[in-house]
Amino acid sequence: MHAADSSSSSSRPFVNSSDSRPRVCILGGGFGGLYTAIKLELLMWPRGKKPQVTLVDQGERFIFKPLLYELINGTAQAWEVAPTFAQLLAPYPIQFVQDKVLEVQPEQLLKTGGSSTGGSVRLASGGTIEYDWLVLSLGAAADPRGVPGVREHAHPFVSLEDAEYVAQQLAAYEARAALGQPPATVAVVGAGYAGVEIAAVVGERLKGKARVVLLTPGMQILEAAPPGQREAAEQVRAQAI
């Protein structure tokens, strides 16, 4: 594996242009981007057609978000939930570039907005990545669902740093309760699967030490879930919060 980051980037392309194999650039190292990169490497290709794969992400680590909440209650360690891309890609000849994307410059634009000949990706470090095929897997942004004050005051829960911050805050609330101070109030915005899970974990940890509130603009939690799952989640919520 060849690794590159913003501290060692230059204006030269990362991909070897003298190599005639197709060049695939994947933007975003979440589940979609990482698994696409590995799958392309594992597929059987005709001779000379196996692509050069480059994965770009601005973070050093892959975040296994379904287990991120376990960093709050101490049932998992950071390396288990957020391994580095270097570790995950070590068995594969996939180039990983840690950098921020500034611009995608396709060549010979089509009416549909795509390109018939590939293009290049310009990076914040000044480097460029030339591609024949581009995969966009940049993830999604949190949706406040119209709840006032969320954008201004809420802290997201999508990264390792977010989980560490929340764990530190919960420890501070526990210390506050130990000193006999009035209990704090923790609000979790969003009552989907992740919101209910986080609220339950926080509620269990801070039981009797802080008030946990689950906020949703809907009429009930897990609105889109099957009734059985909603009832089970309601039981968990009632016990923990």
N, C-alpha and C positions, 0 to 999 in steps of 0.2 A: 504494500500500500504506500502511496505517496501522499504525504500530508502537507498542507500549506495553510498558513493563517495570515492575517492582515499585517503582522509584523515583518513577514518575510516576502510579501508580495511586491511585484514590480509591474511595469507597464506591459511586460511580455505576456503572451497567452499562456495559460496553464496547460492546455491540451497540446500535444505534439502534432503540429499541422502536417508533418511529413508522413505520419501514419495514415494510411488510406482507409482504415476501418471507420465505420460510422461513429460520430461523436454524439453522445447523449448527455445533456446537462440537466440535472434535477435540482430545482430550487425548493428548499424546504426539507428538513430532516426529521419530520414527524413520522407517524406510522406509515402514511402513504409514500413519502419520499424514500425512507430507509428501505422499506420492503420492496419497492419498485427497483431500487438500485441492486439489491441482493438477488432479486428474481431475475433481472436481466443478466446478471453474472452466471447464474446457475442454469439458465436455459441452454439447450443444444442449438448451436448456430452452424450454418454452412461455413466452410473454410474461408477465412478472410472477412466474414460478416459479423463476427462477434464485436459488439460496440465497445468503445472506450467510454466508461461511465464516470462522470464527475458529479459528486453530491455537494451542494452548497448550503450551509446553514450559518447563521450569525452566532450560534451558541456552540460551546465545546461538547455539550452532552445531549444525548437523546433522553427525552423525558417520557417515562412510562406513566402517563397521567392517571390511568385507573388505580394505581397504587400510591399516588402522590399523598393522599390523605394519611397513609400509614406513617409518614414522617412526623405527623402531629402527635400520634399516640405512642411512638417509639417502637412499633412492631416491625419496622424495616429501617435499613440504613441507606444513606445517600447513594452509595455505589450500587445498591440493588435496584433503586428506583430511577437513578439517573447515571447510567454508565456512559463513559466517553465514547464518541464516535470512533476514536482510535482503537479502542478495545473491540467494539462491535465489528469493525471493518477489517481488522487485522488479518483474518483468513482470506480476504478477497483482494484482487488487484483493482480496487475502486479508489479513485482519487477523492479525498475529502478536502474541501476548502472552507475554512472558517472565515467568513467575511460577510459584509452587508451588501446587498444588491442595490445599485443606484438606478440602473436602467437596462432594459432589454432592447436590443437593436436588431430587429429582424431584417433580412434582405429580401428584395423582390416581393413586396407585400401583395397579398391576394385580396379580392373584394371582401372575403369573409373575415379579414383581419389577420389571417395566418400568413405563413411564408412557405414558398416552394423550395427554398434553397438554404434554410437555416438562418444563422445570424450570430450575434455575440452578446455576451452579458458583461456589463461594465460594473466593476466592484468599487466599493468605497476606498479600498487600499490603492487604487490606481490600476489594478490588474484587469485583465479581460479573459473571458472564457468563450472560445468559439464552439459552436454546436451545429449539428445537422438536425437534431431533434431536441426539443425543449419540453420538459415536464414541470408543470407548476403544481406544487403541493405545499402551499404556504400556510395551511391551517385556517383558523377562523378567529375572529375577535369576539370578546364577550359582549353579549347583548343585554343592556340594562332593562329591557322590556318596559320602558316607560316609568320605572320607579324613580321618583325624584331624589336627587342627591347622590345617586350611585356613582356616576362618573366623577364627581368631585370628592367623595369621601371614602368610597369602598376600595379595598385592596384586592387585586385579582388573585386567583389561585390557579396558576397554569405552569409555573416554573419551579425549579429547585429553590431559588431565592425566595419565591413567594411562600413556599412551605416552611422554610427556615424562619422567615419573618413571622408567620402566624404562630409557629411553635414558641418563638421568643415572647410574643405578646401574651400567649396563654400562660407561660411561666410567670410573667409579670403579674397577671391577674391572680394566679395562685399565691404569689408572695403577698399581694395586696390583701387577699382574704386572710392569710395567716396573721397579718398585723391587725386584724379586726376592722379593717376599713370597709365601707359599703361595697357590696358586690357590683362588679362592672356588668354591662350589657353587651353581648356579642350578637350582632345581626348577620345572618347568612341570607344573601339575596339570591333567589332562584330555587324553586322546589322541584327541579328535575332530579335525575338519578344522582348526579354529582352533588347538588345542593343538599339533598336529604342525607346523603352519606356523610358529608362534611359536618352538617349540623349535628348528626347523631354522635360522631366521634368527638366533636368539641363538647357536646352536652355531657357525654360520659366522663370526659376528663375533668370538666369544671363543675360537676354536679355538687350543688351546695355551696359553690364558690363564686358563681357568676350566673347571670340570666342569659339564656340563649334563645334568640327569636329567629324563626324561619319566615322570611318575607317572600311573597309571590303575588303577582297581579291577578292570578287565576283564582278560581273558587276552591280548588283543592290541590294537594300535592300530586306529582306524577300524573298530570291530566291526560297525557297521551298514552299512559301505560295500561296494560290489561287490568281489570278490576282486582284480580288476585294479588298482583304485584303491588297495586296501590294500597290494598288493605294491609299487606305485610309491612310496607313502608310506614304506614300510619301507626302500626303497633310499635315499630322501632322508634319512631319519632316520639310517641307518647311516653315510652319508657326512658328515653335519653334526655328529652328536653322538658 
